[in-house]
Amino acid sequence: MTLYVDHQALDGIAKALDQAGADLDATSTSAPGDVDAGEGAAAILGILAKMTEDAGELVTGLSAASTAVTQANTAYTTQDVATADASNSTTWGN
């Protein structure tokens, strides 16, 4: 069985996930602290609080996914080098 891993693609995916998390996290400062919505203000603030909490969890998830992809890519790279070394040693007797 042959498995091809595109290390550059995995690196790009990890960077994209990390950047998405950073971009989403940067929007947290733009969330309103108060709204002028009359009787609906409490409900709207509750919705905003839930959205902010969920966005924070998404940021954490994106960061974790980025880290996992980076770790997998590193493991694949290490295994590729070890396999190539073993193959060269068998083929060339080094």
C-alpha atoms as one frame of an Amber mdcrd trajectory, in Angstrom:
protein
   0.000   0.000   0.000   1.292   3.400  -0.935   0.325   6.505   0.954   1.271
   9.894  -0.425   1.245  12.788   1.992   1.531  16.309   0.612   3.465  18.007
   3.389   3.057  21.466   1.883  -0.699  21.001   1.691  -0.849  19.925   5.340
   1.286  22.911   6.302  -1.087  25.179   4.384  -4.116  23.624   6.081  -2.562
  24.105   9.522  -1.764  27.738   8.745  -5.271  28.363   7.372  -6.882  26.887
  10.492  -4.622  28.957  12.731  -5.337  32.135  10.756  -9.088  31.498  10.811
  -8.938  31.174  14.595  -6.884  34.330  14.921  -9.239  36.265  12.624 -12.299
  35.097  14.546 -10.645  35.904  17.865  -9.843  39.411  16.630 -13.543  40.093
  16.099 -14.259  39.650  19.811 -13.404  43.284  20.497 -16.148  44.436  18.119
 -18.988  42.750  20.019 -21.265  45.360  21.584 -21.316  45.529  25.360 -24.746
  47.106  25.431 -27.653  47.432  23.023 -30.460  49.962  22.756 -33.309  47.536
  22.094 -35.858  48.553  24.666 -37.666  45.632  26.233 -35.765  43.159  24.037
 -32.345  44.303  25.259 -31.942  41.496  27.782 -32.796  38.836  25.211 -30.464
  40.326  22.630 -27.631  40.574  25.166 -28.239  36.922  26.073 -27.988  35.937
  22.431 -24.809  37.984  22.011 -23.308  36.377  25.116 -24.049  32.895  23.743
 -22.604  33.789  20.338 -19.462  35.174  21.979 -19.061  32.050  24.110 -19.542
  29.783  21.077 -17.093  31.842  19.024 -14.508  31.433  21.789 -14.991  27.669
  21.681 -14.618  27.734  17.904 -11.341  29.664  18.242 -10.096  27.010  20.656
 -11.194  24.250  18.287  -9.502  25.854  15.287  -6.278  26.220  17.245  -6.447
  22.586  18.374  -7.115  21.407  14.821  -4.172  23.438  13.541  -1.919  21.903
  16.180  -3.147  18.382  15.358  -2.506  18.841  11.628   0.977  20.209  12.360
   1.765  17.266  14.644   0.490  14.770  12.061   2.554  16.415   9.338   5.646
  16.255  11.544   5.001  12.575  12.259   4.524  11.832   8.562   7.707  13.724
   7.695   9.693  11.846  10.344   8.335   8.517   9.112   9.098   9.441   5.488
  12.720  10.174   6.381  13.055   6.951   8.388  11.524   4.900   5.572  13.748
   6.543   2.967  16.834   5.903   5.127  15.889   2.243   5.561  15.209   1.857
   1.850  18.507   3.496   0.923  20.363   1.320   3.407  18.808  -1.827   1.972
  19.275  -0.753  -1.631  22.733   0.765  -1.393  24.096  -1.030   1.651  24.872
   2.142   3.617
